Amino acid sequence: MYVPVGIIPSLFKHVSRPRIFSLVVDDFGVKWENSEDLDHLIACLRKLCEINVKLKCKLYVGITLDWHYNRGFVDLSMPGCIKRAFKRFDIAEVLQPVHIGKRCS
């Protein structure tokens, strides 16, 4: 059985297995530790609806994912997002790049 995780919208966990997933419209992002747990989740979902499974996900809800499993992190990016926002809201582009935050390790 899957239950909501606290007050976080669209985040669910299994009550007895180490499995967590997020659901955003029609995209799932799943954290799993072994193939048995993943197979169980897929079987549950296939009882409810038709699904496609991508084990090597590079894009989730419009965010580009660059996985570095061996180093323990993932780079997240949204290429072209700022330029599209500037154009949409008719804002002149900033000439000097501004970096907010830093890479976490």
C-alpha positions as CSV (number, residue, x, y, z in Angstrom):
1,M,0.0,0.0,0.0
2,Y,1.2,3.5,-0.9
3,V,0.5,6.5,1.3
4,P,1.2,10.3,1.0
5,V,4.5,11.5,2.5
6,G,3.7,14.2,5.1
7,I,2.6,17.5,3.7
8,I,4.5,17.1,0.4
9,P,2.0,17.1,-2.5
10,S,2.4,14.2,-5.0
11,L,5.0,12.3,-3.0
12,F,4.1,8.8,-1.9
13,K,5.9,5.9,-0.2
14,H,5.1,2.2,0.4
15,V,4.2,1.4,4.0
16,S,6.6,-1.6,4.3
17,R,9.1,-1.4,1.3
18,P,11.9,1.2,0.8
19,R,10.2,2.8,-2.2
20,I,9.2,6.4,-2.8
21,F,7.7,8.0,-5.9
22,S,6.4,11.3,-7.1
23,L,3.4,11.8,-9.4
24,V,3.1,14.9,-11.5
25,V,0.3,14.9,-14.0
26,D,1.5,11.8,-16.0
27,D,5.1,11.6,-15.0
28,F,6.5,9.4,-12.3
29,G,9.9,9.7,-10.6
30,V,10.7,6.6,-8.6
31,K,13.4,5.9,-6.0
32,W,14.0,2.2,-5.6
33,E,16.7,0.0,-4.2
34,N,16.2,-3.4,-5.8
35,S,14.5,-4.7,-8.9
36,E,11.9,-6.7,-6.9
37,D,10.6,-3.4,-5.4
38,L,10.5,-1.8,-8.8
39,D,8.7,-4.8,-10.3
40,H,6.1,-4.7,-7.6
41,L,5.4,-1.0,-8.2
42,I,5.2,-1.5,-12.0
43,A,2.8,-4.4,-11.5
44,C,0.6,-2.3,-9.2
45,L,0.5,0.6,-11.7
46,R,-0.2,-1.7,-14.7
47,K,-3.4,-2.9,-12.9
48,L,-4.6,0.7,-12.9
49,C,-3.4,2.1,-16.2
50,E,-1.2,1.7,-19.2
51,I,2.4,2.8,-18.4
52,N,5.8,3.2,-20.2
53,V,8.9,2.5,-18.1
54,K,12.2,4.2,-18.7
55,L,15.0,3.1,-16.4
56,K,17.5,5.6,-17.7
57,C,15.5,8.8,-17.3
58,K,17.1,12.0,-18.8
59,L,14.0,14.3,-18.5
60,Y,11.4,14.6,-15.7
61,V,8.6,17.3,-15.7
62,G,10.7,19.4,-18.0
63,I,13.9,19.2,-16.0
64,T,17.0,17.7,-17.6
65,L,18.7,15.1,-15.4
66,D,22.4,14.3,-15.7
67,W,23.0,11.4,-13.3
68,H,26.4,10.8,-11.6
69,Y,25.6,7.7,-9.7
70,N,29.2,6.8,-8.9
71,R,29.7,10.3,-7.4
72,G,26.4,10.4,-5.6
73,F,24.6,13.3,-7.3
74,V,22.5,14.5,-10.2
75,D,22.8,17.8,-12.1
76,L,19.4,19.4,-12.8
77,S,19.0,21.9,-15.6
78,M,16.4,23.5,-17.8
79,P,18.2,24.5,-21.0
80,G,16.7,27.6,-22.7
81,C,14.2,28.2,-19.8
82,I,15.5,31.7,-19.0
83,K,15.6,32.9,-22.6
84,R,12.0,31.6,-23.2
85,A,10.8,33.4,-20.0
86,F,12.6,36.7,-21.1
87,K,10.9,36.5,-24.5
88,R,7.5,35.6,-23.1
89,F,7.5,38.5,-20.6
90,D,9.2,40.9,-22.9
91,I,12.3,41.4,-20.6
92,A,15.7,42.5,-22.0
93,E,18.3,39.8,-21.4
94,V,20.8,40.3,-18.6
95,L,24.3,40.9,-20.1
96,Q,26.2,39.8,-17.0
97,P,25.4,36.2,-15.8
98,V,24.3,35.9,-12.2
99,H,25.0,32.7,-10.4
100,I,22.7,31.8,-7.5
101,G,23.9,29.3,-5.0
102,K,26.7,26.8,-5.6
103,R,27.1,23.2,-6.5
104,C,26.3,21.0,-3.5
105,S,28.5,18.0,-2.7
